[in-house]
Amino acid sequence: MFSGLSKIIKNFLPKQLFYRGLLIVALPIIILQITISIVFFDSLWIKTNKGMTRALAAEIKTFIDAYDNDETNKDFVIVLFKNHLELNIKYEKNKLLPKKFDERWFSPIDRSLRRELKSKNLDYWFDTTSYKQLVDLRVKYKEGYFQFFVPRERLTSTSARLFALWITVPAILMITIAIIFLKNQTRPIIKLAKASEKFGRGEDIEEFRPSGALEIRQAGYEFDRMRKRILRHLNQRSEMLSGISHDLRTPLTRIKLQLAFIKEKDISKKLSEDVNEMEKMLNEYLLFASSGAKEKTENFDLAELIDLTIKRYDNSNISFTGEKGINFSGRKNLIQRCINNLIDNSVKYGKKINVKIEKLKNNSIIIVEDDGPGIPESEYENVFKPFYKIDKSRADSKSSVGLGLSITSDIVKSHGGNVDLSKSEIGGLRVRISLPS
């Protein structure tokens, strides 16, 4: 039960750290202000108004009794109450009380006045809205009624407005200070997150300077150390592969020269094929080693790049559909190499190749599909591993070392995207690339 309730509460809580921190700061302040306000209105303001209204009802009752008992000078009683109690009184003879009565149950003044007049057994009518500073109160007397114009300040205390002002302004001031403070505290976290995102996409990051609280600075320092270790490891790997591949070219060149002097052509031909295969492997190793090379990020038209890449093949079996004007920020040469690898595979194993590109809300989708033999679904994850080959479905396995899809996956993931494989609608393999806009 509690776990279900916890999930419901989490759905209503804000997701961002800034708003969660603001909620932690602002919620107690708001609850405290509401509690103080309720206590104030219940124990002070409402009771004060109740006492003031009760006194007014008592004065009206006293006036009616005095007016009723004084048979000699009734006007003197009216003047007396007007001068000393600020009650402007007028007797309307042979008139009835208005029947229309707006009972505003939400108004504390109206509720209190109604309750006290009823307790004095008076037949009344009043209006608290027509005049800004006065309350029109009428009480039935014999064949007519008395009309009292009572100052509003005699029914309610003005301290409520001052109290609301003094309780609201400090709360707003405290929440404003909290917002500024939380902004300054969350800014280093956002900066660290953006730096991590850029590094994850393989982009160059300027010297990262951690800031903020001690824990945030520590996380920033650790990220910077991890970034430098990863870069050092990648550089060592690339240099090692490049060095090995470069050093092997020299003996291969000598072997080629020696093969030229062999008189037996059959042996020479077989050895030459092996040498050519080794040279092709070295070229693919170098290509794999340079796939993580540092290149500057630039903005370019993704659809135009794919169109130019396809035109270089000069192959009428390759079709391209998609509108131009899909801007993308990334490393242009790496994206072109990725498209080349996919088209090379499709040309090698299929005859008909369809290339599509479309722009979604947050992603650009590239689809390359062919009518070749395809790849078994059980091998979808394995083909992205370096140097992995599927001999059963790829008869020409000697012409490749199994780095094409691995390089493609590395390039796409370095740009924050994903590569998915599936069955093509035309019978072969369908490669779907999703790149963030």
C-alpha positions in Angstrom: 0.0 0.0 0.0 2.8 2.4 1.0 4.8 1.6 -2.2 1.8 2.4 -4.4 1.2 5.7 -2.5 4.9 6.6 -2.8 4.7 6.1 -6.6 1.6 8.3 -6.8 3.4 11.1 -4.9 6.5 10.8 -7.1 4.4 11.3 -10.2 3.4 14.7 -8.8 6.8 15.8 -7.6 9.0 17.9 -9.9 11.8 16.0 -11.8 14.4 18.7 -11.8 16.7 19.3 -8.9 16.1 23.1 -8.9 12.4 22.7 -8.5 12.7 19.9 -5.9 15.1 22.2 -3.8 12.7 25.1 -4.2 9.8 22.8 -3.0 11.8 21.8 0.0 12.5 25.5 0.9 9.1 27.0 -0.1 6.7 24.4 1.2 7.6 24.8 4.9 7.4 28.6 4.5 4.0 28.4 2.9 2.7 25.9 5.5 4.0 28.2 8.3 2.3 31.3 6.8 -1.0 29.4 6.3 -0.9 28.2 9.9 -0.1 31.6 11.3 -2.8 33.2 9.2 -5.4 30.6 10.4 -4.4 31.2 14.0 -4.4 35.0 13.6 -7.9 35.1 11.9 -9.3 32.6 14.4 -7.9 33.9 17.6 -7.5 37.6 16.9 -9.2 39.0 13.9 -12.5 37.0 14.0 -12.8 37.4 17.8 -12.0 41.2 17.5 -14.6 41.6 14.8 -17.1 39.5 16.8 -16.6 41.8 19.8 -17.0 45.0 17.7 -20.2 43.7 16.1 -21.6 42.6 19.4 -21.0 46.1 20.8 -22.7 47.7 17.8 -25.7 45.4 18.2 -25.9 46.2 21.8 -25.8 50.0 21.1 -28.6 49.6 18.5 -30.7 47.7 21.0 -30.0 50.3 23.6 -31.0 53.1 21.2 -34.3 51.4 20.4 -35.1 50.9 24.1 -34.1 54.5 24.9 -36.1 55.9 22.0 -39.1 53.7 22.9 -39.1 54.9 26.6 -38.5 58.6 26.0 -41.8 60.2 25.2 -40.8 63.8 25.5 -37.7 64.4 23.2 -37.1 61.5 20.9 -34.9 63.7 18.6 -32.5 64.3 21.4 -31.9 60.5 21.7 -31.0 60.4 18.0 -28.6 63.4 18.3 -27.1 61.9 21.4 -26.2 58.6 19.7 -25.0 60.4 16.6 -22.6 62.7 18.5 -21.2 60.1 21.0 -21.4 56.8 19.1 -21.1 58.0 15.5 -24.4 56.5 14.5 -26.2 58.4 11.8 -29.9 57.5 12.5 -33.0 58.2 10.5 -36.5 57.0 11.2 -38.5 56.0 8.1 -42.2 56.0 9.1 -44.7 53.7 7.3 -42.1 52.0 5.2 -41.3 48.3 5.0 -37.9 46.7 5.1 -36.5 45.7 1.7 -37.3 42.1 0.8 -34.2 41.5 -1.3 -31.3 40.5 1.0 -27.9 39.4 -0.3 -26.7 36.9 2.3 -23.0 36.8 1.7 -22.0 33.7 3.7 -18.3 34.0 2.8 -18.0 37.4 4.3 -16.9 37.4 8.0 -18.5 40.8 8.6 -21.9 39.7 7.3 -21.9 36.5 9.2 -20.9 38.2 12.5 -23.4 41.0 12.0 -26.2 38.6 11.1 -25.5 36.4 14.2 -25.4 39.3 16.7 -28.6 41.0 15.4 -30.4 37.7 15.6 -29.3 37.2 19.2 -30.9 40.6 20.0 -34.2 39.5 18.5 -34.2 42.3 16.0 -35.9 42.3 12.6 -33.2 43.7 10.3 -31.8 44.3 6.8 -28.3 45.4 6.0 -26.0 46.1 3.0 -22.3 46.1 3.4 -21.3 46.5 -0.3 -23.1 49.7 -1.6 -20.9 52.1 0.4 -17.1 51.9 0.7 -16.8 53.4 4.2 -20.4 52.9 5.6 -22.7 50.0 6.3 -26.4 50.5 5.6 -28.3 48.9 8.5 -32.1 48.9 8.9 -34.0 47.7 11.9 -37.8 47.4 12.0 -39.6 49.6 14.5 -43.4 49.7 14.8 -44.9 50.8 11.4 -41.5 51.7 9.9 -37.8 51.2 10.5 -34.7 52.9 11.7 -31.9 53.4 9.2 -28.4 53.3 10.7 -25.3 54.4 8.7 -22.5 52.8 10.6 -18.8 53.5 9.8 -17.2 50.2 8.5 -14.3 50.6 10.9 -16.7 50.0 13.8 -17.4 46.4 12.4 -13.9 45.3 11.3 -10.3 45.8 12.2 -7.9 47.2 9.6 -5.0 45.3 11.1 -5.8 42.3 8.9 -4.5 44.1 5.9 -1.3 45.1 7.6 -0.9 41.6 8.9 -1.4 40.1 5.5 1.2 42.6 4.1 3.8 41.9 6.7 3.3 38.1 6.5 3.4 38.0 2.6 6.3 40.3 1.9 8.8 38.4 4.0 7.7 35.1 2.6 8.1 36.4 -1.0 11.5 37.8 -0.1 12.6 34.5 1.5 11.4 32.5 -1.5 13.2 34.9 -3.9 16.4 34.6 -2.0 16.0 30.8 -2.1 15.5 30.8 -5.9 18.7 32.9 -6.4 20.6 30.6 -4.0 19.3 27.4 -5.7 20.1 28.8 -9.2 23.7 29.3 -8.1 23.8 25.8 -6.6 22.3 24.0 -9.6 24.3 25.9 -12.3 27.5 23.9 -11.6 25.5 20.6 -11.8 24.0 21.6 -15.2 27.5 22.7 -16.4 28.9 19.3 -15.4 26.0 17.4 -17.1 26.5 19.4 -20.3 30.3 18.7 -20.2 29.6 15.0 -19.7 27.1 15.0 -22.6 29.6 16.7 -25.0 32.3 14.3 -23.9 30.0 11.3 -24.4 29.4 12.5 -28.0 33.2 12.7 -28.6 33.3 16.5 -28.8 36.2 18.5 -27.6 35.8 20.1 -24.2 37.8 23.0 -23.0 39.6 22.8 -19.7 36.7 22.0 -17.3 36.7 24.1 -14.1 34.5 22.7 -11.3 32.6 25.2 -9.2 29.8 25.2 -6.6 29.6 23.3 -3.4 32.3 21.0 -2.1 30.6 17.8 -3.2 29.8 19.2 -6.7 33.4 20.4 -7.1 34.6 17.0 -6.1 32.4 15.3 -8.7 33.7 17.8 -11.3 37.3 17.0 -10.4 36.6 13.2 -10.7 34.9 13.7 -14.0 37.9 15.7 -15.4 40.3 13.0 -14.2 38.2 10.2 -15.7 38.0 12.2 -19.0 41.7 12.5 -19.2 42.2 8.8 -18.4 39.8 7.8 -21.2 41.4 10.2 -23.7 44.9 8.8 -22.8 43.6 5.3 -23.2 42.0 6.0 -26.6 45.2 7.8 -27.8 47.3 4.8 -26.7 45.0 2.4 -28.5 45.0 4.4 -31.7 48.8 4.9 -31.6 49.4 1.2 -31.0 47.2 0.1 -33.9 48.6 2.7 -36.2 52.1 1.8 -35.2 51.6 -1.9 -35.8 49.8 -1.4 -39.1 52.5 1.0 -40.3 55.4 -1.2 -39.2 53.9 -4.2 -41.1 53.7 -2.3 -44.3 57.5 -2.4 -44.7 57.8 -6.2 -44.7 54.8 -6.5 -46.9 56.4 -4.2 -49.4 59.6 -6.4 -49.4 57.5 -9.5 -49.9 55.8 -8.0 -52.9 59.2 -7.2 -54.4 60.4 -10.7 -53.8 57.3 -12.2 -55.3 58.0 -10.4 -58.5 61.2 -12.4 -59.0 59.5 -15.8 -58.4 59.4 -17.7 -61.7 56.5 -20.1 -60.7 53.4 -18.0 -61.5 51.0 -20.2 -59.6 52.8 -19.9 -56.3 53.4 -16.2 -57.0 49.7 -15.6 -57.6 48.6 -17.4 -54.5 51.1 -15.6 -52.3 50.2 -12.3 -53.9 46.5 -12.9 -53.0 47.5 -13.5 -49.4 49.6 -10.4 -49.3 46.8 -8.3 -50.8 44.4 -9.7 -48.2 46.9 -8.8 -45.4 47.3 -5.3 -46.8 43.5 -4.8 -46.9 43.3 -6.0 -43.3 46.0 -3.4 -42.3 44.0 -0.7 -44.1 40.9 -1.6 -42.1 42.9 -1.7 -38.9 44.1 1.9 -39.6 40.6 2.9 -40.4 39.3 1.4 -37.2 42.1 3.1 -35.3 41.3 6.5 -36.8 37.5 6.2 -36.1 38.0 8.0 -32.8 40.3 10.7 -34.2 39.6 14.2 -33.1 37.7 16.2 -35.6 36.0 19.6 -35.1 32.2 19.6 -34.8 30.4 21.6 -37.5 26.9 22.2 -38.7 26.0 20.7 -42.1 23.0 19.4 -44.1 22.7 15.7 -43.3 20.5 14.9 -46.3 22.8 16.8 -48.7 25.8 14.8 -47.3 24.1 11.5 -47.9 23.0 12.5 -51.4 26.6 13.5 -52.4 27.9 10.2 -50.9 25.4 8.2 -53.0 26.2 10.0 -56.2 29.9 9.1 -55.9 28.9 5.4 -56.3 27.4 6.1 -59.7 25.0 3.2 -59.1 21.5 3.3 -60.5 20.4 0.6 -58.1 20.9 2.9 -55.1 17.8 5.1 -54.5 17.6 8.0 -52.1 14.5 9.6 -50.6 14.4 12.5 -48.2 14.1 16.3 -48.2 17.2 18.4 -47.8 17.5 21.1 -45.1 18.0 18.6 -42.2 20.7 20.5 -40.3 22.9 18.4 -38.0 25.8 19.3 -35.7 28.6 16.7 -35.6 31.8 15.5 -37.2 31.1 15.5 -40.9 33.8 13.1 -42.1 32.9 10.5 -39.5 29.2 10.6 -40.5 30.2 10.2 -44.2 32.4 7.2 -43.3 29.5 5.7 -41.4 27.2 6.0 -44.5 30.0 4.7 -46.7 30.4 1.5 -44.6 26.6 0.8 -44.8 26.4 1.3 -48.5 29.5 -0.7 -49.1 28.0 -3.7 -47.3 24.7 -3.3 -49.2 26.5 -3.1 -52.5 28.6 -6.1 -51.7 25.8 -8.4 -50.6 22.7 -7.0 -52.4 21.6 -5.5 -55.7 18.9 -3.1 -54.8 19.6 -0.5 -52.1 17.2 2.0 -50.6 18.4 4.9 -48.5 15.9 7.1 -46.7 16.2 10.1 -44.3 13.4 11.8 -42.3 13.3 14.5 -39.6 11.3 13.8 -36.5 10.7 16.1 -33.5 14.0 15.3 -31.7 15.8 12.9 -34.0 17.0 12.5 -37.5 16.4 9.0 -38.9 18.6 7.4 -41.6 17.5 4.0 -43.0 19.7 1.9 -45.3 18.2 -1.4 -46.6 19.1 -3.9 -49.3 17.7 -7.1 -50.8 20.8 -9.3 -49.9 20.9 -12.4 -47.7 20.5 -10.4 -44.5 21.7 -11.3 -41.0 20.1 -13.8 -38.6 18.2 -12.1 -35.8 20.4 -14.0 -33.3 23.5 -12.3 -34.7 22.2 -8.7 -34.5 24.2 -7.8 -31.4 27.3 -9.8 -32.4 27.9 -8.0 -35.7 28.7 -4.8 -33.8 31.7 -6.4 -32.1 35.1 -5.6 -33.6 36.6 -8.3 -35.9 33.4 -10.4 -35.7 32.4 -12.2 -39.0 29.4 -14.4 -40.0 31.0 -17.0 -42.3 27.7 -18.8 -42.9 25.8 -15.9 -44.3 28.8 -14.0 -45.7 30.5 -16.1 -48.3 33.0 -13.4 -49.1 34.3 -13.3 -45.5 38.0 -13.2 -46.6 37.5 -9.7 -48.1 36.7 -8.2 -44.7 38.0 -8.4 -41.1 34.6 -7.5 -39.6 35.1 -3.8 -38.6 32.5 -2.1 -40.8 29.5 -2.2 -38.5 31.7 -1.8 -35.5 33.1 1.5 -36.8 29.6 2.5 -37.8 28.2 1.8 -34.3 31.2 3.7 -32.7 30.6 6.8 -34.9 26.8 6.8 -34.3 27.1 6.3 -30.5 29.8 9.0 -30.3 27.2 11.4 -31.6 24.6 10.3 -29.0 22.6 8.1 -31.4 21.6 4.5 -31.8 21.9 1.8 -34.5 19.2 -0.9 -34.9 19.0 -3.8 -37.2 15.9 -5.5 -38.6 14.5 -7.4 -41.5 14.2 -5.3 -44.7 10.9 -4.9 -46.5 12.7 -5.9 -49.7 14.2 -9.1 -48.2 17.6 -8.2 -46.9 19.0 -6.2 -44.0 17.6 -3.0 -42.7 19.9 -0.6 -40.7 18.2 2.2 -38.9 20.3 5.1 -37.5 18.8 7.6 -35.0 20.8 10.8 -34.5 19.7 13.5 -32.0 18.8 16.8 -33.5 
